[in-house]
Amino acid sequence: MGVVIIVFLILAVVVILWVIGIFNALVRLRNQVKNAWSQIDVQLKRRHDLIPNLVETAKGYMKHERETLENITRARSQAMSSESIGDKIKTEGALSDAMGKFFVVVENYPDLKANQNFLALQEELSTTENRIAFSRQGYNDQVLFFNNKIQMFPSSIIANMFNFKAGEFFELEDIKEKEVPKVDFS
């Protein structure tokens, strides 16, 4: 009888340690996802801070492009006020689209393209966009690791017991962003 109790206690301790190990791994992965998102958030804030300076620099040259500038300002405002990750992904996509249209319009203003302040701001924004892309890749990698862990057996049992939810990928929603640009030198 004593041997059965000892075996049962050892088995209970092993199961408890296993649950604790998986739970801690899930918490660590969830926190890595949050950290990766905060890295994106830092770059998005930097982007939001650069855009008004770029728009102000362009306003003097682009008096007839008021709608383009207003669209950027509106998209930036919506992106800054979005709360959830899903909303941020959607509004940041709209801001990227507005910025793309802005840079197409800038091509019509050679004086603006030669302005040193504008060029410096454009370079800063380009660098920030690269940082966002890099951070987005890191975030999506962390979400993948976390989602795999909560969906694979046996950790899925613990994930369900403690209500761990799958992370949301930062994906491009606009099909235009996924298309390969056409280059024509004719």
Secondary structure per residue as TSV (DSSP state, phi and psi in degrees):
chain	resnum	aa	ss	phi	psi
A	1	M	-	360.0	-41.1
A	2	G	H	-64.8	-35.6
A	3	V	H	-66.7	-39.5
A	4	V	H	-63.6	-41.9
A	5	I	H	-66.1	-42.5
A	6	I	H	-64.3	-43.9
A	7	V	H	-62.5	-42.8
A	8	F	H	-63.2	-43.2
A	9	L	H	-64.6	-42.4
A	10	I	H	-63.4	-43.7
A	11	L	H	-62.5	-41.4
A	12	A	H	-64.0	-41.7
A	13	V	H	-64.8	-42.5
A	14	V	H	-62.2	-44.3
A	15	V	H	-64.1	-43.5
A	16	I	H	-62.9	-44.3
A	17	L	H	-64.2	-37.7
A	18	W	H	-63.3	-46.6
A	19	V	H	-61.8	-44.6
A	20	I	H	-61.8	-43.6
A	21	G	H	-60.9	-46.7
A	22	I	H	-67.3	-42.7
A	23	F	H	-58.8	-46.3
A	24	N	H	-63.8	-38.1
A	25	A	H	-63.6	-41.4
A	26	L	H	-65.2	-41.8
A	27	V	H	-63.1	-44.1
A	28	R	H	-60.0	-45.4
A	29	L	H	-65.7	-40.6
A	30	R	H	-61.7	-41.2
A	31	N	H	-68.5	-33.0
A	32	Q	H	-66.9	-36.6
A	33	V	H	-63.9	-45.0
A	34	K	H	-62.0	-41.7
A	35	N	H	-63.7	-43.4
A	36	A	H	-62.3	-39.7
A	37	W	H	-65.7	-38.2
A	38	S	H	-64.9	-30.0
A	39	Q	H	-65.9	-38.8
A	40	I	H	-65.5	-43.9
A	41	D	H	-58.7	-39.6
A	42	V	H	-60.4	-45.7
A	43	Q	H	-69.1	-35.6
A	44	L	H	-65.6	-39.1
A	45	K	H	-62.6	-43.7
A	46	R	H	-59.5	-43.0
A	47	R	H	-61.9	-45.1
A	48	H	H	-63.2	-32.9
A	49	D	H	-73.7	-32.2
A	50	L	H	-77.4	-33.9
A	51	I	H	-59.6	-45.3
A	52	P	H	-60.4	-37.2
A	53	N	H	-64.9	-40.5
A	54	L	H	-64.8	-43.7
A	55	V	H	-65.2	-43.7
A	56	E	H	-61.9	-40.8
A	57	T	H	-63.4	-38.3
A	58	A	H	-77.7	-25.6
A	59	K	H	-56.5	-40.5
A	60	G	T	-62.2	-30.3
A	61	Y	T	-92.0	-30.9
A	62	M	-	-108.2	55.3
A	63	K	T	-62.0	-27.1
A	64	H	T	-93.2	1.9
A	65	E	-	-111.1	37.5
A	66	R	H	-57.6	-41.7
A	67	E	H	-61.9	-41.5
A	68	T	H	-61.2	-46.0
A	69	L	H	-66.4	-38.6
A	70	E	H	-66.2	-38.2
A	71	N	H	-62.6	-40.0
A	72	I	H	-64.6	-45.8
A	73	T	H	-61.8	-43.1
A	74	R	H	-65.7	-44.8
A	75	A	H	-64.3	-39.2
A	76	R	H	-63.5	-44.1
A	77	S	H	-62.2	-43.3
A	78	Q	H	-65.1	-40.1
A	79	A	H	-65.6	-39.1
A	80	M	H	-70.9	-28.7
A	81	S	H	-92.5	-6.5
A	82	S	-	-70.5	143.9
A	83	E	-	-102.6	-56.9
A	84	S	S	-79.6	161.5
A	85	I	H	-60.8	-42.5
A	86	G	H	-60.3	-43.6
A	87	D	H	-65.8	-40.9
A	88	K	H	-62.6	-42.6
A	89	I	H	-60.0	-45.0
A	90	K	H	-66.4	-47.9
A	91	T	H	-71.4	-32.3
A	92	E	H	-67.8	-33.3
A	93	G	H	-63.5	-41.3
A	94	A	H	-65.9	-38.2
A	95	L	H	-66.1	-41.5
A	96	S	H	-60.7	-40.7
A	97	D	H	-63.7	-44.7
A	98	A	H	-63.6	-39.9
A	99	M	H	-66.4	-37.6
A	100	G	H	-61.1	-43.5
A	101	K	H	-65.4	-38.0
A	102	F	H	-59.4	-47.2
A	103	F	H	-69.1	-25.7
A	104	V	H	-68.1	-42.7
A	105	V	H	-66.1	-36.3
A	106	V	H	-57.9	-30.3
A	107	E	T	-57.9	-24.0
A	108	N	T	-81.4	-2.0
A	109	Y	-	-124.1	86.2
A	110	P	H	-61.3	-35.0
A	111	D	H	-64.4	-39.6
A	112	L	H	-66.8	-42.4
A	113	K	H	-63.7	-24.0
A	114	A	H	-92.2	-10.5
A	115	N	-	-65.5	126.3
A	116	Q	H	-63.9	-39.9
A	117	N	H	-62.2	-43.9
A	118	F	H	-63.8	-44.1
A	119	L	H	-62.2	-40.8
A	120	A	H	-65.6	-43.3
A	121	L	H	-65.7	-39.3
A	122	Q	H	-63.3	-40.5
A	123	E	H	-65.6	-42.4
A	124	E	H	-61.6	-42.8
A	125	L	H	-66.0	-39.8
A	126	S	H	-62.6	-43.8
A	127	T	H	-61.7	-42.1
A	128	T	H	-64.0	-41.2
A	129	E	H	-60.8	-39.4
A	130	N	H	-64.6	-40.1
A	131	R	H	-65.3	-38.7
A	132	I	H	-62.5	-44.8
A	133	A	H	-61.5	-42.6
A	134	F	H	-65.5	-43.8
A	135	S	H	-65.4	-37.5
A	136	R	H	-63.4	-39.4
A	137	Q	H	-63.9	-44.8
A	138	G	H	-62.4	-41.4
A	139	Y	H	-62.5	-48.3
A	140	N	H	-62.2	-34.9
A	141	D	H	-62.6	-44.1
A	142	Q	H	-65.5	-40.2
A	143	V	H	-62.3	-41.0
A	144	L	H	-60.4	-48.6
A	145	F	H	-58.9	-46.7
A	146	F	H	-63.6	-48.5
A	147	N	H	-62.6	-40.0
A	148	N	H	-59.6	-44.4
A	149	K	H	-63.7	-42.7
A	150	I	H	-78.7	-13.7
A	151	Q	H	-102.7	-14.1
A	152	M	S	-92.8	143.8
A	153	F	T	-76.3	139.6
A	154	P	T	-94.1	-6.2
A	155	S	H	-66.3	-20.4
A	156	S	H	-63.1	-29.9
A	157	I	H	-63.8	-48.9
A	158	I	H	-66.7	-41.2
A	159	A	H	-59.4	-42.1
A	160	N	H	-68.5	-39.4
A	161	M	H	-61.2	-38.3
A	162	F	T	-104.6	14.0
A	163	N	T	59.9	43.0
A	164	F	-	-76.7	132.9
A	165	K	-	-109.0	146.0
A	166	A	-	-62.2	144.5
A	167	G	-	-77.8	158.8
A	168	E	-	-101.1	127.4
A	169	F	-	-72.1	148.4
A	170	F	-	-93.7	93.0
A	171	E	-	-112.2	154.8
A	172	L	-	-76.5	125.2
A	173	E	-	-93.8	-33.7
A	174	D	-	-79.0	121.4
A	175	I	H	-60.9	-27.9
A	176	K	H	-63.4	-33.1
A	177	E	H	-72.1	-22.2
A	178	K	H	-87.1	-19.9
A	179	E	S	-74.4	147.7
A	180	V	-	-77.2	129.4
A	181	P	-	-66.7	146.3
A	182	K	-	-90.6	132.7
A	183	V	-	-111.5	126.5
A	184	D	-	-135.0	115.8
A	185	F	-	-100.8	12.2
A	186	S	-	-85.1	360.0
